[in-house]
Amino acid sequence: MPKEASVTIQANLDNLYRAVDLMFQKNTDIALLPENFPTEGLGDQTTLEILAPHVFGKAADLGSPIALAHMDPPTLPITWAATLWNASLNQNLLHPATSPFASSAEEIVINWLCPFFGMSGGHFCSGSTIGNLTALWAARDQKGIKQVVCSVAAHNSIEKACKILGIKLTKIPVDQDLRLRDPELDLKECCLVLTAGATGNGAIDPLVYCGKAAWTHIDAAWAGPFRLAPNYSYLLDGIDGANSVVISGHKLLFQPKDSALILFKDYEESRRYISLGGNYLARPTVGVQGSRSANAIPLLATLMALGRNGIAMILGQIMSNAENFYQYLVSNSNFTVLSKPVTGITIFRPNHQMTSDFLAKLPQGMFATFLYEDKEWVRSVSANPKADIPTIISYIERANSIK
């Protein structure tokens, strides 16, 4: 790295940390933001000192020992530096000449991850919603798909994609574990979407249905990374029978927003149907997005720093936390548990008080809610490896004892 770039990055970090320290040292009320667009700039230092208490002081702490609420894990420190590098360079993968290493970094990460899913290639996008849209676009144009079949528990991005693409959508009921039931449909001209890690309870649809449709797409936004962990890879056995798979890096690969991958069984063929050119482009742009940031670099840094074993260790901690919490709940007569935490998500409800009353007695952000069969349940998402389950249980015990 050029010396000047290193100095700039360090100076920016120093300013940021100084502003955060100042927030705690002064222990004063948060400074008001300017009501109007300033005519004269406030300068970097003053601006950071004003903003830091708002940005840090008013944010949810996803790495808190009591955070088990959402599918938003705390990011890994190495991604902070890599993201700052990206911001300082502002490279655009739409133009490979301006982003030579960023383009190579994406190819490296894709090549490392594809074998785990039986795919041949793909590209990054800003989220799994874009990835799902891209997959269904390829299915429509490559295979002439006019109907998509998914479970009622599939992510709403599937319905969005069908509306955008003008494709008919058929939703299939789920079983008691919230997994897609046997479609019992002729799928020869359909795209079947299977969910690996449903948003509600983390359920994985039966992957034995892969290959029974003209195109099978797997939305593995949540559970995809478990394929990298030897102890949990079996959860996704059969995924290599799909035509396309989407994975969210900003979920269980612990990346900053917005990081996702769309992978294809035959990427060379699929790319022909999702590429468009232009007289200002050195090569056709692939996928839904035009300009794309270098968000493969933070993931490359993560994979290099941790290795497969490091990723597996963090996922193991998450699953261990979920299992320990689940065992507490099923052994306690105060709760009813809806399903096991197959991919770290536990759905439960108190037996002797309203769910809303129970949650009101707990710290805000400890858990989320889930509506199932017109009842409100508590949703515990083990996405935070720093979660302290004994401490969380102590809060729950107090909430049960308060009248």
Summary of the structure (lengths in Angstrom):
residues: 403
radius of gyration: 22.9
end to end distance: 60.8
largest distance: 70.1
contacts: 1313
relative contact order: 0.14
helix: 43%
strand: 16%
